[in-house]
């Protein structure tokens, strides 16, 4: 089977073109178009500072229907006042002309620097080109996935198939995210930029429910710098062209599992490509008082710069992990808990465990580090993904703008 | 007037000696001794993982009286189980012998790596030496202030005099803190290691009230990495030997102001000596909905690695500051607010303000950067101090342990 991509679900075309917003000559304006009006659901940032495309996108998706998505990278169109709102609407208007639909059937997204007006002359030309460049093959899907990247080093895509009602249903997604990654666990859920397509038939309310759950288990469990963006957006479009519907609980569960898989793969890729990252740190908390406590502990550990630096240095400095758990603001008793790094017990019942630091340090020198904290307080569990903190992170973020 | 120091308040002696816990040959065990039993108050970490000396110290100060303080650096005696508790009590016992008092009249502190038992043979010898080495002059005070340092590059001291009831009262303090600095705003207040002496006469309850307020305005407003330590301790000893008492509201207010000054100076020195810091970033939030909101916004901005990297790069990337304010979880309306960097308006009423980026970047290349966010929502205000995030931070923390 050929590798699945964003346009593998029946009924979708995509494109990515260079508008001249990014300094490197790589795609920076992209479109996804559904052949017919699609069922749609989205989740957006919970930041109180909301970028113009998010304000416009929320309105356009309110009725659960979309015909297309238009995205630019290199400029976030955030903190840009009334002109920014007009520009976001104009992006939809121009995409609507290319698609042949009303501007209210298009969802806009932008990502990049905050506080600069979009170069609308470049964007207008690029959207025209992107409309002509739409296609259904892998190359077109990849052009779109490249068009949404900013400080990302690699494109991020995932896809799967699932049989529902005897029919093969495909779910595919692409996303971007490397810095300013700290989605908030609030409802509605915050995410980074992610676009998902499927050919299942589903009502908007079914998609909303499935997307909320999948977000919780994926994008909401990844953090690079805990900085919630003004532009976070995740959209799921369903064309219905597979001939299968979410007609019963079994179908919904099968779809949910497959959607979770796609979203978790994308979220993992974001952690792996976190700014300056050399490894993924997977933090598993089990037997916390409840799920909320487990999540708070996992996230507090994941966000500690001291923990992230220790992971960068392959340093089994477990005191930083246990002390981070202690200030998560939820129930935690060091005298009951056990901590394992890469399967090696380093702390048990309030006391250090014997281990060979040199051997463990070698084990920490891996592309993925597993941190397992068993709290022995209850049944709450959570997983959070982060990356290490390197000098490269400072290089990237001290010189991004000027 | 000679420069004031920790032993300038009448009735205190101090010392610092090398026990061999630190790898560099600098003092690592110190004592402060009051000539007579002193009134005392302390605040401790709110981390659920509490180091042995904090557990012991809380008990010993419960009656508001102390005769001395014994501290070691290089080893935190945290996550060390029952043996750790016995070792902390033994430190008090040995110091009590040197002072000539009961072990329950001594408060112990430790700072350094978590999860290692104290080298008690070295500590025992060192406490004996420290008892013999006690003195009242500046050199002895400096030996103590050096003995409490870990990754700090400079010693931190502050002192002032205030006239109370016609008498000159002196307040002096030393502290340490460079990494794992993120005291929590909870009650009881968390702080880093700080030791304060005064010769005013005061009841323990008066000291507790004054210290809680001073902590809020100083140590609780500084963050380097938001990582609340297991060992944070702040102790205030009052000898009463100045002949002045906190006899009325006017005396209490004068003492409070002077104590605030000393604590704020110490807290500022911690931000300035934050791990890898090249500058202090002073974040002032005004006209927030209330003081809690102002504090949350200031602290969220102060903890954003993206903001801290931008400050390191002299980058007027104000979008990171406004977006951090937006995810503080409290009321915030970008369309009402104004942001100034070094006095230059960069954002006003939801829109970018015109400014010369190159000129502002030069202004950001300073030892102190002033960030002023006017929220225009209410009367809440707060100040938070942090430092920039440099590659040196990563170097220090990726290689600290192994």
Interface residues (C-beta under 8 A of the other chain):
Chain A: X46 X47 X48 X49 X50 X76 X78 X79 X80 X81 X113 X114 X115 X116 X179 X180 X182 X184 X225 X226 X227 X228 X229 X230 X303 X304 X305 X306 X309 X310 X312 X313 X314 X315 X316 X317 X318 X319 X320 X322 X323 X324 X325 X326 X327 X331 X332 X333 X334 X347 X349 X350 X351 X352 X357 X358 X361 X389 X390 X391 X393 X394 X395 X396 X397 X398 X399 X400 X401 X402
Chain B: X46 X47 X48 X49 X50 X76 X78 X79 X80 X81 X113 X114 X115 X116 X179 X180 X182 X184 X225 X226 X227 X228 X229 X230 X303 X304 X305 X306 X309 X310 X312 X313 X314 X315 X316 X317 X318 X319 X320 X322 X323 X324 X325 X326 X327 X331 X332 X333 X334 X347 X349 X350 X351 X352 X357 X358 X361 X389 X390 X391 X393 X394 X395 X396 X397 X398 X399 X400 X401 X402
